[in-house]
Amino acid sequence: MGGINVSMKIVIIEDEDRTREGIVKLIKKQHPQYNIIGEAENGLAGFDMIMYQKPDVVIVDIKMPILDGIGMIMKLKENGIIQRIIILSGYSDFEYTHKAIKLGVFDYLLKPITVDDLNQVLNNVENDMYMSKANWLEKPGMFNSLEHIFRNILLYDLKESDDIYKYASQKYNVDINGNFIIVEIYLGSDYCKIKDMTRKNIIILLERYKKIKYCIFETEYKSDLVILIYDFNDSSSFKQYFNTIIINEIHRTVNDHIVFGWICFKGMVNIKNHLHIIRKELSWSIILGNDVIISYPEVTKITTKQILYPIHIETNAKTAVCNLDISKLDMIFKYFLSWWHKDLYEPSNVINAFIRFASSILNIIKELNFDLFESINQKEILQGILNSVTWFELENALIILLKKISSKNNKKTNISNLIIMKVLSLIDEFYKDGITLDEIATKLNITPEYLGSLFNKELGVNFSVYIKDYRIKKAKELLLLRKLRAYEVAELVGYSDPRYFSRVFKDVTGMTPGEYQKTYK
């Protein structure tokens, strides 16, 4: 916790008893100083509890009966209640997570929750509480420079009556009610490498203009620089200079993935609010590119087309994943990426489409190849999409997913025993004919007893369990990719009795073949 010791009151809202109890136990064990002041099993009960208990942080599931997480958050906002809300979400529900984040939630956790992820999120809450207005006057260097003043206005919830504005006016002759411009400079993942060079070059270019006063500083986002311009006469001529000279020069000398945002406003007290406004609009660079400045409110007037999600591309991608056909999957990913260059779309809708596409791929992988699924950091993939500001970042998230699938597929099996390799080959060839251990032993001219013992030793599972799981895996593929009835699938994977197949399928998956098909189709 870096020496920070903040008392925190927590409410947990989760309809699954086991999950809720697990979170409570985990928090009490890891953070005994925190106080869990309430639990609820739906959003309606949770809303009432929050209104009464006034917690510091709320942990809430996104999908619940009666009132879900999003509905509860909206109800809180309607009543003027703003809490630090952490949402719980499955990766397959990530589209809902995106909606919640747009509503202003503090953070999210993906199920199954890990100790490290929970600790990180709660640590972030502590830091946020520590940096609240109650502490701002105690910070050293609060008034050391105009740059310090502007940065502290961004960090803390300061009111117009606070002394900091009066000090800026008297000490630095700033018209606190005058016109301001914020230029947001997004550097992305290269921030640490290029921020110093970017800052230096921008200062040189701004000094050449000479018709403005400005401060340039870093923010808490750790991915961008901010230029705050004040005391200027003509914003349009400066904007033209910035658009034609500064952006081109920075892209040429530093990095062409850097994004620039622009917003004008009145009043020093509005700096923090307007920085948040322009930062939310930076994702327009996904649609417009990085070579133009993202200007607010101009971007809100762009006429966009309604998205028609390419379900046929998703279906083809699922087929390629089932077959682990990496070259075909690569082609499909490229086709999916090219789909979004046909028209102008709302960037948030494009991000939602990418989340849906990646989630569907992860969903199929989890069902058909759990080893592969476990090797992929799904939160990294989905977070990469959600946080994308540039097309490069959005594209890169899918490239990372493809590489993960490809690298796992290219790993050679650890099995070196020639007999077992032949057995696996025979299973793959004859599983649909209901091949047995005895039949394979006869083909290989060895005893069934010896083969069964060797199989268990090499693979850590007996033959009957392995071939049952293998057939069910093939059945899943057929149910997902082809419009077949349960009895047809049973026959294709080596079960002569459809009713027995359905019982086995339910034992393994928890669903009947029909239920499974409806859930994952």
C-alpha positions as CSV (number, residue, x, y, z in Angstrom):
1,M,0.0,0.0,0.0
2,G,3.0,2.2,-0.1
3,G,2.5,3.5,3.4
4,I,-1.1,4.7,2.8
5,N,-3.5,3.5,5.4
6,V,-7.1,4.5,4.5
7,S,-10.2,3.3,6.3
8,M,-12.6,2.0,3.8
9,K,-16.3,1.1,4.1
10,I,-17.4,-1.5,1.5
11,V,-20.7,-2.8,0.2
12,I,-20.8,-6.0,-1.9
13,I,-23.7,-6.7,-4.2
14,E,-23.7,-10.1,-5.9
15,D,-26.5,-12.6,-6.4
16,E,-24.3,-15.7,-6.3
17,D,-23.9,-16.6,-2.6
18,R,-20.6,-18.5,-3.1
19,T,-19.0,-15.6,-5.1
20,R,-20.2,-13.0,-2.6
21,E,-18.9,-15.0,0.4
22,G,-15.6,-15.6,-1.4
23,I,-15.0,-11.9,-1.9
24,V,-15.9,-11.1,1.7
25,K,-13.5,-13.7,3.0
26,L,-10.8,-12.6,0.6
27,I,-11.1,-8.9,1.6
28,K,-11.1,-9.7,5.4
29,K,-8.0,-11.9,5.0
30,Q,-6.0,-9.5,2.7
31,H,-7.3,-6.2,4.2
32,P,-8.5,-6.7,7.8
33,Q,-8.5,-2.9,8.2
34,Y,-11.4,-2.5,5.7
35,N,-15.0,-2.6,7.0
36,I,-17.6,-4.5,5.0
37,I,-20.7,-2.7,6.1
38,G,-23.3,-4.5,3.9
39,E,-24.1,-7.3,1.4
40,A,-27.0,-7.6,-1.0
41,E,-28.1,-10.1,-3.7
42,N,-29.7,-7.7,-6.2
43,G,-29.4,-4.2,-7.5
44,L,-32.6,-2.9,-5.9
45,A,-31.6,-4.1,-2.4
46,G,-28.1,-2.8,-3.1
47,F,-29.4,0.6,-4.0
48,D,-31.3,0.9,-0.8
49,M,-28.3,-0.2,1.2
50,I,-26.0,2.4,-0.5
51,M,-28.5,5.2,0.1
52,Y,-28.6,4.3,3.8
53,Q,-25.0,3.1,4.5
54,K,-23.1,5.7,2.4
55,P,-20.1,3.4,1.7
56,D,-16.8,4.5,0.3
57,V,-16.7,1.8,-2.4
58,V,-19.3,-0.6,-3.9
59,I,-18.4,-3.9,-5.5
60,V,-21.4,-5.0,-7.7
61,D,-22.1,-7.8,-10.2
62,I,-23.1,-6.6,-13.6
63,K,-25.8,-9.3,-14.1
64,M,-28.3,-9.8,-11.3
65,P,-32.1,-10.5,-11.0
66,I,-34.7,-7.7,-10.2
67,L,-32.2,-4.9,-11.0
68,D,-28.8,-5.5,-12.6
69,G,-25.6,-3.6,-12.0
70,I,-26.0,-1.1,-14.9
71,G,-29.6,-0.3,-13.8
72,M,-28.4,0.2,-10.2
73,I,-25.6,2.6,-11.3
74,M,-28.0,4.6,-13.4
75,K,-30.5,4.8,-10.5
76,L,-27.7,6.1,-8.2
77,K,-26.7,8.7,-10.8
78,E,-30.3,9.8,-11.1
79,N,-30.4,10.4,-7.4
80,G,-27.1,12.3,-7.4
81,I,-25.2,9.6,-5.7
82,I,-21.6,9.2,-7.0
83,Q,-19.7,6.3,-5.5
84,R,-16.5,4.5,-6.3
85,I,-18.0,1.5,-8.0
86,I,-16.1,-1.6,-8.9
87,I,-18.1,-3.9,-11.2
88,L,-17.8,-7.7,-11.5
89,S,-18.1,-9.2,-14.9
90,G,-17.5,-12.4,-16.9
91,Y,-15.4,-11.9,-20.0
92,S,-18.4,-12.9,-22.1
93,D,-20.3,-10.0,-20.6
94,F,-17.7,-7.4,-21.5
95,E,-20.0,-5.4,-23.7
96,Y,-22.0,-4.7,-20.6
97,T,-18.8,-3.8,-18.8
98,H,-18.1,-1.2,-21.5
99,K,-21.5,0.4,-20.9
100,A,-20.9,0.5,-17.2
101,I,-17.4,2.1,-17.7
102,K,-19.1,4.8,-19.8
103,L,-21.4,5.5,-16.9
104,G,-18.3,6.4,-14.9
105,V,-17.5,3.3,-12.7
106,F,-14.2,3.4,-10.9
107,D,-12.9,0.0,-12.1
108,Y,-13.9,-3.6,-12.9
109,L,-12.9,-7.1,-12.0
110,L,-13.2,-10.1,-14.4
111,K,-14.4,-13.4,-13.0
112,P,-12.9,-15.6,-11.7
113,I,-11.4,-12.9,-9.4
114,T,-7.7,-13.3,-8.6
115,V,-6.1,-12.1,-5.3
116,D,-3.7,-9.9,-7.3
117,D,-6.5,-8.2,-9.3
118,L,-8.6,-7.5,-6.2
119,N,-5.6,-6.1,-4.3
120,Q,-4.7,-3.9,-7.2
121,V,-8.2,-2.4,-7.6
122,L,-8.6,-1.8,-3.8
123,N,-5.1,-0.2,-3.8
124,N,-6.3,2.1,-6.6
125,V,-9.3,3.0,-4.5
126,E,-7.1,3.8,-1.5
127,N,-4.9,6.0,-3.6
128,D,-7.9,7.8,-4.9
129,M,-9.3,8.4,-1.5
130,Y,-6.0,9.6,-0.2
131,M,-5.8,12.1,-3.0
132,S,-9.2,13.5,-2.2
133,K,-9.9,17.2,-1.4
134,A,-9.4,16.6,2.3
135,N,-5.7,16.2,1.7
136,W,-5.0,18.8,-0.9
137,L,-3.9,21.8,1.3
138,E,-1.4,19.5,3.0
139,K,0.5,18.7,-0.2
140,P,4.0,20.3,-0.5
141,G,4.5,22.4,-3.6
142,M,0.8,23.2,-4.0
143,F,1.5,26.9,-5.0
144,N,5.2,26.6,-6.1
145,S,4.4,27.4,-9.7
146,L,1.6,28.0,-12.1
147,E,2.2,24.5,-13.5
148,H,1.7,23.1,-9.9
149,I,-1.5,25.1,-9.5
150,F,-3.0,23.7,-12.8
151,R,-2.0,20.2,-12.0
152,N,-3.6,20.4,-8.5
153,I,-6.8,21.7,-10.1
154,L,-6.8,18.5,-12.1
155,L,-6.1,16.2,-9.2
156,Y,-8.5,17.6,-6.6
157,D,-12.2,18.5,-6.5
158,L,-11.7,22.2,-5.9
159,K,-14.5,24.7,-5.7
160,E,-14.5,28.3,-7.1
161,S,-14.2,29.7,-3.6
162,D,-10.9,27.9,-2.9
163,D,-7.8,30.0,-2.3
164,I,-5.9,28.4,-5.2
165,Y,-7.8,30.5,-7.8
166,K,-7.2,33.7,-6.0
167,Y,-3.5,32.9,-5.6
168,A,-3.2,32.2,-9.4
169,S,-4.9,35.5,-10.2
170,Q,-2.8,37.6,-7.8
171,K,0.6,35.9,-8.2
172,Y,0.6,34.9,-11.9
173,N,-1.9,37.5,-13.3
174,V,-4.1,34.8,-14.7
175,D,-7.6,35.8,-15.7
176,I,-9.4,33.0,-13.9
177,N,-12.7,33.8,-15.7
178,G,-11.1,34.1,-19.1
179,N,-10.7,31.8,-22.1
180,F,-8.6,28.6,-21.9
181,I,-7.6,25.9,-24.4
182,I,-6.6,22.4,-23.4
183,V,-4.6,20.4,-25.9
184,E,-4.5,16.7,-24.8
185,I,-1.6,14.8,-26.2
186,Y,-2.0,11.0,-26.0
187,L,1.2,9.0,-26.1
188,G,-0.2,5.6,-25.3
189,S,2.1,2.7,-24.3
190,D,5.2,4.5,-25.5
191,Y,4.6,7.3,-22.9
192,C,7.7,6.6,-20.8
193,K,10.0,6.4,-23.8
194,I,8.8,9.4,-25.7
195,K,7.3,11.9,-23.2
196,D,10.5,13.9,-22.6
197,M,11.3,14.2,-26.3
198,T,7.7,15.1,-27.1
199,R,7.6,17.7,-24.4
200,K,10.9,19.2,-25.5
201,N,9.9,19.4,-29.2
202,I,6.5,20.9,-28.5
203,I,8.0,23.6,-26.3
204,I,10.3,24.6,-29.1
205,L,7.4,24.8,-31.5
206,L,5.2,26.7,-29.1
207,E,8.0,29.2,-28.4
208,R,8.2,30.0,-32.1
209,Y,4.5,31.0,-32.1
210,K,5.0,33.6,-29.3
211,K,1.3,34.8,-29.2
212,I,0.2,32.7,-26.3
213,K,1.0,31.8,-22.7
214,Y,1.0,28.1,-21.7
215,C,1.9,25.4,-19.3
216,I,2.7,21.8,-20.2
217,F,2.5,19.0,-17.7
218,E,1.8,15.3,-17.1
219,T,-1.5,14.0,-15.6
220,E,-2.5,11.1,-13.5
221,Y,-3.3,9.0,-16.6
222,K,0.4,8.2,-17.1
223,S,-0.2,8.1,-20.9
224,D,-0.5,11.7,-21.9
225,L,0.7,15.3,-21.7
226,V,-1.5,18.3,-21.4
227,I,-1.0,21.8,-22.7
228,L,-3.1,24.4,-21.0
229,I,-3.1,27.7,-23.0
230,Y,-4.3,31.0,-21.5
231,D,-3.9,34.7,-22.3
232,F,-4.4,34.5,-26.1
233,N,-6.3,36.6,-28.6
234,D,-7.0,34.4,-31.6
235,S,-7.6,30.7,-31.0
236,S,-8.4,29.9,-34.7
237,S,-5.0,31.0,-36.0
238,F,-3.2,29.2,-33.2
239,K,-5.3,26.1,-33.9
240,Q,-4.3,26.3,-37.6
241,Y,-0.6,26.5,-36.6
242,F,-1.0,23.6,-34.3
243,N,-2.8,21.5,-36.8
244,T,-0.5,22.1,-39.8
245,I,2.9,22.6,-38.1
246,I,3.1,21.1,-34.6
247,I,1.2,17.8,-35.3
248,N,3.1,17.1,-38.5
249,E,6.5,17.8,-36.9
250,I,5.8,15.7,-33.8
251,H,4.6,12.8,-36.0
252,R,7.7,13.1,-38.1
253,T,10.3,13.4,-35.3
254,V,8.7,11.4,-32.5
255,N,5.9,9.0,-33.2
256,D,3.1,8.9,-35.8
257,H,0.7,7.1,-33.3
258,I,0.4,10.2,-31.1
259,V,-3.1,11.7,-30.9
260,F,-4.0,15.3,-30.2
261,G,-7.2,16.6,-28.8
262,W,-8.5,20.2,-28.6
263,I,-11.1,21.9,-26.4
264,C,-11.9,25.6,-25.7
265,F,-13.8,26.8,-22.6
266,K,-14.2,29.7,-20.1
267,G,-13.2,29.7,-16.5
268,M,-10.2,28.2,-14.7
269,V,-12.5,26.3,-12.4
270,N,-13.6,24.2,-15.5
271,I,-10.2,22.8,-16.3
272,K,-10.7,19.4,-14.8
273,N,-14.1,18.8,-16.3
274,H,-13.0,19.9,-19.8
275,L,-9.9,17.7,-19.7
276,H,-12.2,14.7,-19.0
277,I,-14.5,15.7,-21.9
278,I,-11.7,15.9,-24.5
279,R,-10.0,12.8,-23.3
280,K,-13.3,10.8,-23.8
281,E,-13.4,12.1,-27.4
282,L,-9.8,11.0,-28.3
283,S,-11.0,7.6,-29.5
284,W,-12.4,9.5,-32.6
285,S,-8.8,9.0,-33.9
286,I,-9.8,5.4,-34.5
287,I,-12.1,6.7,-37.2
288,L,-10.5,9.9,-38.3
289,G,-6.8,9.0,-38.0
290,N,-4.0,10.6,-36.0
291,D,-3.0,13.3,-38.6
292,V,-5.8,15.7,-37.6
293,I,-6.6,17.2,-34.2
294,I,-9.6,15.8,-32.4
295,S,-11.6,18.9,-31.7
296,Y,-14.6,19.2,-29.4
297,P,-17.5,19.9,-29.9
298,E,-16.8,19.5,-33.7
299,V,-16.5,15.7,-33.5
300,T,-20.0,15.5,-31.9
301,K,-21.4,16.8,-35.1
302,I,-20.0,14.1,-37.4
303,T,-22.6,12.2,-39.2
304,T,-22.0,8.4,-38.7
305,K,-23.6,5.3,-40.0
306,Q,-25.3,2.7,-37.9
307,I,-23.2,-0.4,-37.4
308,L,-24.3,-3.7,-38.9
309,Y,-22.3,-6.2,-36.9
310,P,-20.6,-8.8,-39.3
311,I,-22.0,-11.9,-37.8
312,H,-20.8,-14.0,-40.8
313,I,-17.2,-13.0,-40.0
314,E,-17.6,-14.0,-36.4
315,T,-19.1,-17.4,-37.5
316,N,-16.2,-18.1,-39.8
317,A,-13.7,-17.1,-37.1
318,K,-15.4,-19.6,-34.7
319,T,-15.0,-22.4,-37.3
320,A,-11.3,-21.6,-37.8
321,V,-10.8,-21.6,-34.0
322,C,-12.5,-25.0,-33.7
323,N,-10.2,-26.4,-36.4
324,L,-7.2,-24.4,-35.1
325,D,-6.7,-23.3,-38.6
326,I,-4.3,-20.4,-37.9
327,S,-3.7,-19.3,-41.5
328,K,-7.5,-19.1,-42.1
329,L,-8.0,-17.3,-38.8
330,D,-5.4,-14.8,-39.8
331,M,-7.3,-14.1,-43.0
332,I,-10.6,-13.7,-41.1
333,F,-9.0,-11.3,-38.6
334,K,-7.7,-9.2,-41.5
335,Y,-11.1,-9.2,-43.1
336,F,-12.7,-8.2,-39.8
337,L,-10.3,-5.3,-39.4
338,S,-10.9,-4.1,-43.0
339,W,-14.7,-4.1,-42.4
340,W,-14.5,-0.9,-40.3
341,H,-12.9,1.2,-43.0
342,K,-16.0,1.2,-45.2
343,D,-17.9,4.1,-43.5
344,L,-17.8,6.5,-40.6
345,Y,-18.9,4.9,-37.4
346,E,-19.2,6.0,-33.8
347,P,-15.8,4.9,-32.2
348,S,-17.6,3.6,-29.1
349,N,-19.7,1.3,-31.4
350,V,-16.6,0.1,-33.1
351,I,-15.0,-0.7,-29.8
352,N,-18.1,-2.6,-28.7
353,A,-18.0,-4.6,-31.9
354,F,-14.4,-5.5,-31.3
355,I,-15.2,-6.6,-27.7
356,R,-18.1,-8.7,-29.0
357,F,-15.8,-10.3,-31.6
358,A,-13.0,-11.1,-29.2
359,S,-15.4,-12.3,-26.5
360,S,-17.0,-14.7,-28.9
361,I,-13.5,-16.1,-29.8
362,L,-12.6,-16.4,-26.2
363,N,-15.9,-18.1,-25.4
364,I,-15.3,-20.8,-28.1
365,I,-11.8,-21.4,-26.9
366,K,-12.9,-21.8,-23.4
367,E,-15.5,-24.4,-24.4
368,L,-13.3,-26.4,-26.8
369,N,-9.7,-26.0,-25.7
370,F,-9.4,-25.1,-22.0
371,D,-5.6,-25.4,-22.0
372,L,-5.4,-22.8,-24.7
373,F,-8.0,-20.6,-22.9
374,E,-5.9,-20.7,-19.7
375,S,-2.8,-19.7,-21.6
376,I,-4.5,-16.5,-22.8
377,N,-4.8,-13.4,-20.5
378,Q,-8.3,-12.6,-21.5
379,K,-8.4,-9.4,-19.3
380,E,-5.3,-8.1,-21.2
381,I,-7.0,-8.7,-24.5
382,L,-10.4,-7.1,-23.5
383,Q,-8.8,-4.3,-21.6
384,G,-6.6,-3.5,-24.6
385,I,-9.7,-3.2,-26.8
386,L,-11.6,-1.1,-24.2
387,N,-8.7,1.3,-23.6
388,S,-7.9,1.8,-27.3
389,V,-7.6,5.4,-28.4
390,T,-6.0,4.7,-31.8
391,W,-6.7,2.3,-34.6
392,F,-3.2,0.9,-34.0
393,E,-4.1,-0.1,-30.4
394,L,-7.4,-1.6,-31.5
395,E,-5.8,-3.7,-34.2
396,N,-2.9,-4.7,-31.9
397,A,-5.4,-6.2,-29.4
398,L,-6.6,-8.7,-32.0
399,I,-3.1,-9.4,-33.2
400,I,-2.1,-10.3,-29.6
401,L,-5.1,-12.7,-29.4
402,L,-4.1,-14.3,-32.7
403,K,-0.5,-14.7,-31.6
404,K,-1.6,-16.3,-28.4
405,I,-3.7,-18.8,-30.3
406,S,-1.0,-19.4,-32.8
407,S,1.9,-19.9,-30.3
408,K,-0.1,-22.4,-28.3
409,N,-1.0,-24.3,-31.4
410,N,2.6,-24.5,-32.5
411,K,3.8,-26.0,-29.2
412,K,4.8,-29.6,-29.7
413,T,3.2,-32.2,-27.6
414,N,5.2,-33.6,-24.6
415,I,4.2,-37.1,-25.6
416,S,7.2,-39.0,-26.9
417,N,6.0,-42.6,-26.5
418,L,5.4,-44.0,-30.0
419,I,2.7,-46.3,-29.0
420,I,0.6,-43.6,-27.3
421,M,1.1,-41.3,-30.4
422,K,-0.3,-44.1,-32.5
423,V,-3.2,-44.5,-30.1
424,L,-4.1,-40.8,-30.3
425,S,-3.9,-41.0,-34.1
426,L,-6.3,-43.9,-34.1
427,I,-8.7,-42.2,-31.8
428,D,-8.8,-39.1,-34.0
429,E,-9.4,-41.3,-37.1
430,F,-12.0,-43.8,-35.6
431,Y,-13.6,-42.1,-32.6
432,K,-16.9,-41.7,-34.6
433,D,-17.0,-45.5,-35.1
434,G,-17.0,-46.1,-31.4
435,I,-13.5,-47.5,-31.3
436,T,-12.6,-49.2,-28.0
437,L,-9.4,-49.9,-26.1
438,D,-9.5,-53.6,-27.0
439,E,-9.8,-52.8,-30.7
440,I,-6.9,-50.4,-30.6
441,A,-4.8,-52.9,-28.6
442,T,-5.6,-55.6,-31.2
443,K,-4.5,-53.2,-34.0
444,L,-1.2,-52.5,-32.2
445,N,-0.7,-56.2,-31.3
446,I,-0.5,-55.6,-27.5
447,T,-2.7,-56.5,-24.6
448,P,-5.5,-54.2,-23.5
449,E,-4.2,-54.3,-19.9
450,Y,-0.7,-53.1,-20.9
451,L,-2.2,-50.4,-23.2
452,G,-4.5,-49.1,-20.5
453,S,-1.7,-48.9,-18.0
454,L,0.6,-47.1,-20.5
455,F,-2.1,-44.7,-21.6
456,N,-2.8,-43.7,-18.0
457,K,0.8,-43.3,-17.2
458,E,1.6,-41.1,-20.2
459,L,-1.6,-38.9,-20.2
460,G,-2.6,-39.0,-16.5
461,V,-6.1,-40.1,-17.4
462,N,-7.6,-43.5,-18.3
463,F,-8.7,-44.3,-21.8
464,S,-12.5,-44.3,-21.2
465,V,-12.4,-40.8,-19.7
466,Y,-10.2,-39.5,-22.4
467,I,-12.3,-40.8,-25.3
468,K,-15.5,-39.6,-23.6
469,D,-14.1,-36.1,-23.3
470,Y,-12.7,-36.3,-26.9
471,R,-16.2,-37.2,-28.3
472,I,-17.9,-34.5,-26.2
473,K,-15.4,-32.0,-27.5
474,K,-16.2,-33.0,-31.1
475,A,-19.9,-32.9,-30.3
476,K,-19.5,-29.3,-29.1
477,E,-17.8,-28.4,-32.3
478,L,-20.7,-29.9,-34.4
479,L,-23.3,-28.2,-32.2
480,L,-21.6,-24.8,-32.5
481,L,-20.8,-24.9,-36.2
482,R,-23.5,-26.9,-37.9
483,K,-27.3,-27.0,-37.6
484,L,-27.6,-30.5,-36.5
485,R,-30.0,-32.2,-34.1
486,A,-28.8,-34.1,-31.0
487,Y,-29.4,-37.6,-32.5
488,E,-27.4,-36.6,-35.6
489,V,-24.5,-35.3,-33.5
490,A,-24.6,-38.5,-31.4
491,E,-24.2,-40.7,-34.4
492,L,-21.3,-38.5,-35.8
493,V,-19.3,-38.8,-32.6
494,G,-19.7,-42.5,-32.0
495,Y,-22.8,-42.9,-29.8
496,S,-25.5,-45.3,-31.1
497,D,-28.0,-44.3,-28.5
498,P,-29.0,-40.5,-28.7
499,R,-30.5,-40.6,-25.2
500,Y,-27.3,-42.0,-23.6
501,F,-25.3,-39.4,-25.6
502,S,-27.5,-36.6,-24.1
503,R,-27.0,-37.9,-20.6
504,V,-23.2,-38.1,-21.0
505,F,-23.2,-34.6,-22.6
506,K,-25.1,-33.1,-19.7
507,D,-22.8,-34.8,-17.2
508,V,-19.8,-33.2,-18.8
509,T,-21.2,-29.7,-19.7
510,G,-24.1,-29.3,-17.3
511,M,-26.4,-28.7,-20.2
512,T,-28.3,-30.8,-22.7
513,P,-27.1,-30.6,-26.4
514,G,-30.0,-28.4,-27.2
515,E,-29.4,-26.0,-24.3
516,Y,-25.7,-25.9,-25.2
517,Q,-26.5,-25.0,-28.8
518,K,-28.9,-22.2,-27.8
519,T,-26.4,-20.8,-25.3
520,Y,-23.3,-20.7,-27.5
521,K,-24.6,-20.5,-31.1
